[in-house]
Amino acid sequence: MLRNRRERGEGQFGCLIGLIILLVACVLAYKLIPVKVKAADLRETVVDEAKSAGQHDEKVIMRNILRKADELDFPVSESNVKIKRKSTYVTIDVTYAVPVDLPGYTFNWNFHHHTENPIF
């Protein structure tokens, strides 16, 4: 007995929904992954500056962090960077938000990098 395709319940609607979900995931990845990689790069700079705190003063640490943030086009200013130096350790906190333009929406992705390192 031959059946018509529509009678068996087969259709293209499920494939269309799958393609839309795949497209949305690709757009999100295209927009978000570069921001996450840049944030990891800034975090690495913060950690490196904390490790070299015995050789640099607060002004040099601040300048290096702000220079790296400027290279990455991140909205970081002196008010976003907190450096606390004690006799045996240094603590650096960097807090900022990166606006990510998505289709129809601007998402502010908040980041907070905290590192604490002994001073040698």
N, C-alpha and C positions, 0 to 999 in steps of 0.2 A: 504494500500500500504506500503510495507516494503522498508525502505531506508537504505543505507549503512551509517555507521558512518561518513565517510569522506564527504559524500554528505550533511550532516547536518551542517558541519562546526565545529564539535567538535574536539578538539585536546588536546594534553598534553603540548603544548608549553607555554601557559599562566601559568600553574602550575609550570613549570620549571623556568620561569622568577621569579615568586613569591618566590620560594625556594632559588634562588640565592640572591635575595634582602634580604631575611630573614637571610641568612648566612652572608652576608656582614654586616648587622646591628648587629648581634651577635658578630662578630669579633671586630667591632669597640667598642661596649659596653665593651667587655672583656678587651680591651687594654686601653680605655679612662676613664672608671669609677674609677678604683683604683687610677689613677693619680689625678683625681678631688677630691677624698676623702682625699688623702694625702695633697693636696694643701689647702683644707679647714682646716685640722688639723694644718698646718703651720700658716694659717691666724689666727686661734684661739690663737696660741702661741704669735703671734705678738700683738694681741689685749690684751691678758693677761699681757704681758710685758709693754704695754703702761699704763695699769691700775695700775701697781705696780711701775711706774717710780718714785714716791715719795720716795720709799724705796730702789731703785737700782740706781746705776750710769750707764753711757753709756757702760762701759766695761762689766758689769754683764748682761745688756740687750743684748748686741751683742753676748756674749758667750752663753746665753740661746737660742737665735734665731739660731745661727750657730749649736749648739748641736742638736736642734730639726730637722733642715734641714739635718744634717748628719744622724740622725736616719731614716729619710724618704728617704734617698739616693737622695736628690735634690742637684743640682749644685749651691749652694749658698755660696758665699765667702764674706769677709768683704767689698769688693768693691760693692756688690749688696745691702748692707744694709746701709741706711742713717738714722741717728738719730739726730734730732734737738731738743734741749731742750731750752725752753724760761723760763722766770720767772714763768709763770702760766700754761704752757702746754708743752706737748711733742708730737712730730710728728715722726712717724716711717714709712719709705718706704722700701719695699723689692721688688726687681725686679729680675726675673730669667726666664729661659727658660728650659723646661723639654723635652728632646728628647723622642718621642714615636715611637717605631719601629712597623710599620704597614707592611703587606705583600707588598714588592716591593717599600716601601717608608718610609722615616724617617720624621716624623712631629715634628717640634719644637713648643711646646705649650708654649706661653708666659704668664706669670703671673705677676701681680703687686698688692701687698697688701699695702694699705695705711690706717693708723689709726692716729687719733689725739685725745688726751685725756688730760683733765686738771690734773695738779699735785696738790695733796692735802698734 
